[in-house]
Amino acid sequence: MPYELRPVARVAGGRTEVADDGWGEVRATLELAPEVPGDALAGLEDFSHVEVVALADRASDVPPAPWRRRPRGNPAWPEVGVFAQRNKDRPNRLLVSVARIVRVAPRALVVEGLDLVEGTPVLDIKPVYAWLGPRGALRAPRWSDELGAAYY
């Protein structure tokens, strides 16, 4: 069953090129699409962070991108499946990013630490609730910690 998705906003400002690291201080604006009323942002000023769902419109679909690969092509890391990675080349090109809210404007949301490039279509914006975090101990392989050491 096909689904139609429509962007609710676009990323403005921030980075113009995809990069692997250094996203922590990147500031960008989520500008609402013309058909989305500014009231859709009401109440976000009471939150510290948002989760942004976006479309990786410049990425490769899987396939033709490989279903299994080494993260960032690093030969020191294991070859793992696409679902064990968070890169942009995904089966449905969906990205999820958590960013700190800097300011809520009349038709825009200024955020920091958003790892999406300028022009990226935003499909949804959700507040981050503390109680929605992982329950129990978080476990991840060492290579993923090495990968993320300079990410933010």
NORGIZI-V391436 format. One record per run of one state. SS is the DSSP state (hx for helix, st for strand, lp for the rest). FROM is the first residue (numbers start at 1). TO is the last residue. If there is no record, write none. Layout:
ss = {SS | SS}
from = {FROM | FROM}
to = {TO | TO}
This chain:
ss = {lp | st | lp | st | lp | hx | lp | hx | lp | st | lp | st | lp | st | lp | st | hx | lp | st | hx | lp | st | lp | st | lp | st | lp | hx | lp | hx | lp}
from = {1 | 9 | 13 | 27 | 33 | 38 | 42 | 44 | 47 | 49 | 56 | 62 | 63 | 65 | 66 | 68 | 71 | 74 | 79 | 82 | 85 | 94 | 106 | 108 | 113 | 121 | 128 | 130 | 133 | 142 | 149}
to = {8 | 12 | 26 | 32 | 37 | 41 | 43 | 46 | 48 | 55 | 61 | 62 | 64 | 65 | 67 | 70 | 73 | 78 | 81 | 84 | 93 | 105 | 107 | 112 | 120 | 127 | 129 | 132 | 141 | 148 | 152}
